[in-house]
Amino acid sequence: MPRLLHRRTALLMLAAALAPAPFARADVADIVIGEIEKRIMRDYYERRLREWEDSEDGRAYKKKKKRPKSFPPGLAKKGFLPPGLAMQLQRNGHLPPGLAYRDLPDDLLAELPRLDPAYRYLIVDNRVLLIKRATNLILDVLEIAAIEILN
């Protein structure tokens, strides 16, 4: 009889562990920039890039190919962040203190689906980051090539 009781208890415990919790909270791994948001952001910046290329500033930039003079040529091609900081901007990392960032433009935020107030989008270098406001935890990273030219 005790052996049967142990089996039954073990089976009940296994069933309880495998059953989904009714009000399970979203894990950090579940919070990402979705495909819809990625497409909206890429379309927005592609549109803006085409408009910019047709403008006077865009034509002048193409002729002169201006690069920042304060960085060595190899670094100027890759972006404006030093390599050590750029490596820290990855999923499940933390936003380094003192790092300069910007919010997404208001017209782009209006196109995106509403985001939970506990999270926010930031622009750092050529990346859009989804971070948790309270802890500055980077939940997802989306790289967009022309973002620095346009903002």
N, C-alpha and C positions, 0 to 999 in steps of 0.2 A: 504493500500500500504506500509506504513512504516514497518508493521509487517512482510510482505513478504520479504522485503529488509533485515531485520534483520535475518530471517531464512536463506536466501540465503547466506548472509555474514558469518553466523555461519557455514553453510555447507562447504563453500569454505575454511574457516580457518581450519576446521577439516580435510578436504581432504589434505590440504597442510601439516598439522602436521603429518598425517599418511603416507604420501608418503616418500619413502627413498630419502635421499639427494644424488645427483649424485656423489659428491666427498667427501663423509663422511670420516673423519679421523678415524683410528682405536683407539678405546677406550683402556685404560689401562687394562680393564677386558678382552679384546679380545686377548691380547698378552700373550701367554702361551707357555710352552715347549710342543710341539705336540707329538702325539703318536709315530710317526716315529722317532723323536729325542730321545724320552725316550727309545724306543727299541734299537736304535743304541748305546746309552750310556750304557744301561744295558748289552748288548751283549759284548761290548768292555771290560767292567770291569769284566764280568764273564770269558772271554777269558784270560784276564791278571791274574785273580785270579788262574785259573787252571794252567797257566804257572808258577806262583810264588809258588804254593803249590808243584809242581814237582821239584822246584829248591832246592838247599842246604839251602838257607835262610828260605824257607817255612817249610822244614822238621825240622829245628832247632827251629823255632818259635812254631810249634805244640808240640814239646817235652817240651819246657820250659814254654810255655804260658806266655810270657813276658807281663807285664803291666807297664804303666808309674809309676814310684816310687814317683813322685811329687804330685799325686792326691790321695785322699782317694779311697779305693777299689770300693765303690758304684759309684763314678763319673768316675773312669777309665773304667768301663764296658760300660758306656753310650756314651763316646766320650771324646773329649779333651776340649770342651768349658764349661765354667761355666753355670749352668742352666739359669741364667738371660740373658746371651748373646744368648744362644741357643733359648730361647723363642722369642727373637727379630727377628730371622731369619725366618720370615713367609711372606706369600704373602701380598702385599701392605704395608709392613713395609719398613724401611730404613736400609741400611747397617750401622752398628755402626761405628763411626770414630775410627781409630786405630786398627781395626780388621784385623788379618793376613788372607790373602787369596791367592789363586794361580789361574792362568789361566788353562783352560783345556789343556791337552797335544796336541801338534801339529798334531800328527797322528789321534787323535780322531776328532779334528776340521776339518781335511781333509775329514773324512767320513760323517760329518753332512752337511745338507743343508746350503747354505749360509745364514748368519744372517745379518739383516739390521745393518749398522755401528752405529746406535744410541743405540744399545743394545749389551750386551756381556754376556758370560757365565763365572762364577767364581766357584771355589771349596772352600768351607768353611767347615771344619770338615768332616762329611760324607755326605754333601749335595752339589748338583750342583744348583747354583742360576742363574736365568736369570734376569739381572738388566738393568735398563736404565742408560746409561753412565753419562748423564748430572746431574742427581739428585740422583743417587744411590738408586733409588726406586726398591724394589724387586718385580718383576712381577710374578715369579713362582719359586717353590722349588721342587727339585727331590732328594729324599734320596736314597743313594746307600751304602749298608752295608760295602763293602770291600774297599772303596775308600782310607781310611787312611793308610791301610797296603801297598797298591800298589804305592802310590805317594810319 
